[in-house]
Amino acid sequence: MAFLQANVYSNILEMEVSLNVVLPQKTEKKIGTATQGNFSDVPVLYLLHGMGGNHSVWERRTSIERYVADLGLAVIMPSTDLGWYTDTTYDMKYWTFIADELPEICHELFPQLTRKRAKTFAAGLSMGGYGALKLGLARPENFAAVASLSGAVNLADRPEDLLGLKGKSYWEGIFGPLEQMKGSVNDPMFLLEQLVENKKEVPEIFLCCGEEDPLLYGNKAMAQALSEHTIAYTFETGPGNHDWIFWDQWIQRVLAWLPIESEKEA
């Protein structure tokens, strides 16, 4: 595998943005770490960070590079600050950047990456879990599968969870008036309803959350909504809290779940 650190300019955000990138590379070693490189149509996972993290956190807190070594999978890890993968009311368009501009930047810099929906995935933790699910529900034509680890996926129904983390002025800077969030483009429940109403193809969805995690209630609510709409999904829980011990374990489960092998010839 190759591990790259890049600084790119975002025309949408009008600023430099940092990326960490893992790319398949053919290597031959005698210590059991040989890998096969793939130089065209490479499957890609956009892996999103949570609050307090940045482009480096998945690489520093987990063994993500080692976990994907035998999968032939590229991993894009962007820094998106505390923007909640949203076009904020203070005019920083983090959603437009992550959903539209970033894939084009990555295809320009790494032309071996696939452009096929069947080989394009998103995942993230906490705030990034919200972002990954939002990508799947708002851009279903672009993603075959999305995974949310301990995601804040039920924000609009539980504003008290937000106010326990930061003050109201911060959240309204991101989303606008909190009482207007429900039923908006920043409400995953609303995006799900719109997707069903418009009869669009739904990506495969994976939700997981620790049994001691305060966000478990919201994840159960999202799983219930998916069930009520008869959408196929996977929802799993296990021992753990809102921490890297849980995420390091469960990103391995997510990688095993991703439909990479079945789509190699897609």
PLY file of the C-alpha trace (Angstrom):
ply
format ascii 1.0
element vertex 266
property float x
property float y
property float z
element edge 265
property int vertex1
property int vertex2
end_header
0.00 0.00 0.00
0.98 3.61 -0.52
0.18 6.23 2.11
-0.03 9.78 0.78
-0.51 13.12 2.51
-1.91 15.84 0.28
-2.84 19.48 0.60
-5.35 20.53 -2.04
-7.15 23.75 -2.77
-10.94 23.76 -2.57
-12.63 26.28 -4.83
-15.85 25.69 -2.90
-14.38 26.39 0.54
-11.81 28.89 -0.81
-9.10 27.35 1.36
-6.49 24.62 1.53
-7.78 21.23 2.65
-5.70 18.29 3.89
-6.23 14.69 2.78
-4.70 11.42 3.81
-4.95 8.77 1.10
-4.25 5.04 1.08
-3.76 3.57 -2.40
-3.19 -0.03 -3.50
0.39 -0.63 -4.59
2.13 -3.83 -5.64
4.79 -4.70 -3.06
7.04 -7.71 -2.64
8.46 -8.32 0.83
9.74 -11.26 2.76
8.01 -10.39 6.01
4.45 -11.24 5.06
3.25 -7.85 3.89
3.24 -8.34 0.13
0.20 -6.78 -1.58
-1.17 -6.70 -5.10
-1.55 -3.37 -6.81
-4.43 -2.42 -9.04
-3.93 0.50 -11.40
-7.36 1.03 -12.89
-10.95 1.14 -11.68
-9.85 0.95 -8.03
-12.73 0.77 -5.50
-12.77 3.77 -3.17
-13.92 4.42 0.39
-14.43 7.98 1.61
-13.70 7.69 5.34
-14.92 10.62 7.43
-13.77 11.87 10.82
-15.81 12.98 13.81
-15.77 16.07 16.02
-12.30 16.75 17.34
-10.68 14.76 14.53
-9.19 15.60 11.16
-7.76 13.89 8.09
-5.11 12.11 10.17
-7.20 10.59 12.93
-8.19 7.28 11.29
-4.55 6.61 10.42
-3.35 7.49 13.94
-6.05 5.74 15.98
-6.57 2.57 13.92
-4.60 0.31 11.60
-6.73 1.27 8.60
-3.81 0.96 6.16
-3.14 -2.60 7.28
-6.85 -3.47 7.34
-7.30 -2.61 3.65
-3.97 -4.00 2.42
-5.51 -7.13 0.88
-8.73 -5.53 -0.33
-7.48 -3.54 -3.31
-9.35 -0.57 -1.84
-8.36 3.11 -1.90
-9.24 5.13 1.19
-9.76 8.91 1.06
-9.64 10.64 4.46
-10.41 14.38 4.19
-10.35 17.07 6.84
-13.66 18.92 7.11
-13.18 20.84 10.37
-16.30 21.07 12.55
-18.58 21.72 9.59
-20.84 18.67 10.01
-20.74 17.88 6.29
-23.21 20.70 5.81
-23.45 23.95 3.85
-23.40 26.11 6.95
-25.33 29.28 7.63
-21.97 31.08 7.98
-21.34 30.35 4.29
-18.84 27.50 4.45
-20.10 24.88 2.03
-18.73 21.70 3.57
-21.53 19.59 2.09
-20.92 20.78 -1.46
-17.22 20.17 -0.93
-17.54 16.61 0.37
-20.39 15.52 -1.92
-19.42 17.14 -5.20
-15.99 18.76 -5.30
-13.85 16.27 -3.37
-14.61 13.27 -5.65
-13.64 15.34 -8.69
-10.40 16.47 -7.03
-9.56 12.86 -6.18
-10.28 11.65 -9.71
-8.05 14.39 -11.09
-5.17 13.53 -8.77
-5.67 9.75 -8.73
-7.10 8.74 -12.13
-6.96 5.04 -11.20
-9.93 5.53 -8.85
-13.24 4.10 -10.05
-16.11 6.28 -11.18
-18.57 3.41 -10.83
-21.29 3.60 -8.20
-20.91 -0.13 -7.53
-17.35 0.41 -6.28
-17.79 3.67 -4.37
-18.44 3.69 -0.61
-18.55 6.06 2.37
-18.13 5.50 6.10
-17.47 7.59 9.16
-17.71 7.84 12.92
-19.97 10.07 15.03
-20.16 13.35 13.06
-18.61 11.43 10.18
-21.24 8.70 10.57
-23.86 11.41 10.06
-21.91 12.60 7.01
-21.59 9.13 5.49
-25.29 8.37 5.92
-26.15 11.79 4.50
-24.01 11.03 1.43
-25.83 7.76 0.91
-29.30 9.24 1.32
-28.73 12.50 -0.58
-26.43 11.13 -3.30
-27.71 7.55 -3.72
-26.69 7.58 -7.37
-23.03 7.87 -6.32
-22.66 5.30 -3.51
-23.27 1.57 -3.45
-22.87 1.28 0.32
-22.47 3.57 3.33
-21.64 2.80 6.94
-22.17 4.83 10.08
-20.19 3.97 13.21
-21.77 5.52 16.32
-23.29 8.10 14.01
-25.25 11.14 15.14
-28.00 10.09 12.76
-31.09 11.37 14.58
-30.13 14.97 15.22
-33.35 16.70 14.30
-35.43 14.68 16.77
-32.98 15.07 19.65
-31.58 18.64 19.76
-30.84 18.10 23.43
-28.02 15.77 22.37
-26.47 18.64 20.41
-26.82 21.22 23.16
-25.03 18.90 25.54
-21.92 19.16 23.35
-21.77 22.80 22.28
-23.79 25.97 22.68
-26.85 26.86 20.64
-25.02 29.55 18.66
-22.56 26.97 17.30
-25.30 24.60 16.13
-27.36 27.37 14.57
-24.22 28.53 12.77
-24.11 25.08 11.21
-27.75 24.17 10.65
-29.75 27.35 11.21
-32.59 27.47 13.77
-32.72 24.08 15.45
-36.50 24.02 15.43
-36.35 24.13 11.61
-33.88 21.27 11.23
-36.51 18.54 11.25
-37.77 18.04 7.70
-34.77 19.84 6.17
-31.96 18.63 3.92
-29.84 18.21 7.07
-32.28 15.72 8.61
-31.38 12.11 7.66
-34.92 10.97 8.48
-36.30 13.47 5.97
-33.72 12.44 3.36
-34.79 8.83 3.84
-38.45 9.72 3.33
-37.61 11.67 0.17
-35.57 8.79 -1.17
-38.45 6.37 -0.66
-41.00 8.81 -2.07
-38.94 9.34 -5.22
-38.38 5.57 -5.57
-34.63 5.91 -5.98
-32.22 3.03 -5.55
-31.02 2.98 -1.94
-27.39 2.19 -1.11
-26.66 -0.68 1.23
-26.66 0.74 4.76
-24.70 -0.41 7.80
-25.30 1.08 11.26
-23.41 0.12 14.39
-23.22 1.63 17.86
-21.85 0.61 21.24
-24.26 -0.57 23.89
-22.95 2.08 26.31
-22.93 4.87 23.73
-25.33 7.78 24.37
-26.09 7.83 20.62
-27.49 4.29 20.70
-31.07 5.57 21.00
-30.77 7.61 17.80
-29.26 4.69 15.92
-32.11 2.43 17.01
-34.58 5.06 15.79
-32.88 5.21 12.38
-32.87 1.41 12.15
-36.58 1.40 12.97
-37.26 3.99 10.26
-35.35 1.91 7.70
-37.35 -1.14 8.74
-40.66 0.71 8.43
-39.75 1.74 4.89
-38.80 -1.90 4.13
-35.27 -0.91 3.20
-32.58 -3.54 3.55
-30.01 -2.57 6.15
-27.66 -3.98 8.75
-27.78 -2.74 12.34
-25.44 -4.21 14.92
-24.51 -3.34 18.47
-21.92 -4.66 20.84
-20.06 -3.80 24.01
-18.49 -0.38 23.87
-18.79 3.35 24.28
-18.21 6.37 22.05
-14.48 5.80 21.68
-11.66 4.50 19.51
-11.63 1.09 21.15
-15.06 0.54 19.60
-14.30 2.23 16.24
-11.03 0.40 15.66
-12.84 -2.90 16.14
-15.90 -2.04 14.09
-14.21 -0.47 11.09
-12.85 -3.96 10.49
-16.41 -5.28 10.55
-17.46 -2.54 8.10
-14.63 -3.42 5.70
-15.69 -7.07 5.77
-19.29 -6.01 5.04
-18.51 -3.73 2.08
-19.46 -5.36 -1.25
-15.93 -5.10 -2.64
-15.28 -8.64 -3.81
-18.67 -9.10 -5.46
-18.18 -5.95 -7.51
-14.67 -6.55 -8.84
-15.97 -7.20 -12.34
-18.72 -4.53 -12.21
0 1
1 2
2 3
3 4
4 5
5 6
6 7
7 8
8 9
9 10
10 11
11 12
12 13
13 14
14 15
15 16
16 17
17 18
18 19
19 20
20 21
21 22
22 23
23 24
24 25
25 26
26 27
27 28
28 29
29 30
30 31
31 32
32 33
33 34
34 35
35 36
36 37
37 38
38 39
39 40
40 41
41 42
42 43
43 44
44 45
45 46
46 47
47 48
48 49
49 50
50 51
51 52
52 53
53 54
54 55
55 56
56 57
57 58
58 59
59 60
60 61
61 62
62 63
63 64
64 65
65 66
66 67
67 68
68 69
69 70
70 71
71 72
72 73
73 74
74 75
75 76
76 77
77 78
78 79
79 80
80 81
81 82
82 83
83 84
84 85
85 86
86 87
87 88
88 89
89 90
90 91
91 92
92 93
93 94
94 95
95 96
96 97
97 98
98 99
99 100
100 101
101 102
102 103
103 104
104 105
105 106
106 107
107 108
108 109
109 110
110 111
111 112
112 113
113 114
114 115
115 116
116 117
117 118
118 119
119 120
120 121
121 122
122 123
123 124
124 125
125 126
126 127
127 128
128 129
129 130
130 131
131 132
132 133
133 134
134 135
135 136
136 137
137 138
138 139
139 140
140 141
141 142
142 143
143 144
144 145
145 146
146 147
147 148
148 149
149 150
150 151
151 152
152 153
153 154
154 155
155 156
156 157
157 158
158 159
159 160
160 161
161 162
162 163
163 164
164 165
165 166
166 167
167 168
168 169
169 170
170 171
171 172
172 173
173 174
174 175
175 176
176 177
177 178
178 179
179 180
180 181
181 182
182 183
183 184
184 185
185 186
186 187
187 188
188 189
189 190
190 191
191 192
192 193
193 194
194 195
195 196
196 197
197 198
198 199
199 200
200 201
201 202
202 203
203 204
204 205
205 206
206 207
207 208
208 209
209 210
210 211
211 212
212 213
213 214
214 215
215 216
216 217
217 218
218 219
219 220
220 221
221 222
222 223
223 224
224 225
225 226
226 227
227 228
228 229
229 230
230 231
231 232
232 233
233 234
234 235
235 236
236 237
237 238
238 239
239 240
240 241
241 242
242 243
243 244
244 245
245 246
246 247
247 248
248 249
249 250
250 251
251 252
252 253
253 254
254 255
255 256
256 257
257 258
258 259
259 260
260 261
261 262
262 263
263 264
264 265
